[in-house]
């Protein structure tokens, strides 16, 4: 299977001679669903910025379908969302359409077909009846689904999500992951989360990021393996019911 994104020996950070991530190797293929876990400050966000082309690595290479040009691949991105995002006076459908701004420019006009696609996506997440409502009138879970529509309106080959469950309750969280499973049939997904207990039921493989990256070719992982990876995550889950296993504290 051809690779969509390939990172080889990546070292990157924000200050000279002080890398946040080191010797990173990762190969993302079509229909992968990779859960990215790791401690705060371990380099997860830096890894995403490198993949998105927002920062250049100090060394190493990153290929997008075999070339170094990140515009050679269509990537959808759902950043972390917080309550402040609700204060912006914009309609729900316009939030979704803003996902096309990168290709159309700030003042670009949206076609009838693009507006129809935005409505179709809102229907996909069961929010089409809110299309003309202000984004601020939605709940956290509803708003998360709107921003998911914005991330996928350009039909990405890879969808990247940074802590998507931070701003939703458990009811909407379950619906979100079910939507992601459906999307995974037609795109690769990279999902950053601290909650391995929840995501282990949905992802296919795991990448532990704590300066270096350790790839685990399964969604089942033990505390012993996490210790081997130097990945101090305290949440382990197996079986149908996600549960939290805490070390002595």
Phi, psi and omega in degrees: 000132181292146180277141174272314179224131179230118175257130181231116174054045183281130170236127185207157178181204186236349178233142181302137177063021178222071183292143175273323175239144187226140172051045185277128173235129178204136180237117181255122181248167180304136177068011169296150172225094188256123173272124180255117182237168179153166183287161173300135182083002182279346175116008182298312181294323177297318177301315179297318181296324177295314181298320182282354181078017181279332172227147179268138178291153174295321182206170183093181183224151174227126182245139176247103185053042173092356179235163180273000182272112183291346176281358179283353181223147180264115182245128172265143185225125174248100181285176174296140183242143178226177185298333181296335180294344181278347187275349183283127185280089182212146180284154182304312183295330178288328174298314180298313182295334180296345175293347178265358188297329181299327181265341185253342185087166186295326184255013180293146178271143179268137181280167177299321180295321179292321177293324177295320178294322177298317178294323179296318179293320177296327175292322178302324180260012174065040179228016183298333180288348179257011189306322184259009176279158174290141182301329182292346181274354182272157173284171179300317180294320178295318180296322178300320180291326177296315180291332173295317177301319178299322183289336186248001184295336180270015176053062184289155173275334178227132177247126180246129181234128182253104179050059185291345182266008183292334190239023181230155175276173187296328179296309180290332179299317179297319178296321180299314182291329175293322176296320180294323177298322178292318179294329182295346177290340183230005177204153173283149182229133170246121186238114176273130180202150170270346190260075180295335180297327178274313188286342183297339179281348187241324182286169179253323180220169185231137172241117177268121183245114174214079191072301173262167181243130176244119184265130181243114189279051179191162174265002176258128183213146183249166178296328179295318179294319179298321178295322177298323179280358185057042182243096188282063177265137186254009186247117182236139179216138170218149179091192188280333185253110177300138179213159185257130176244112183257141172288168177302136181206000000 
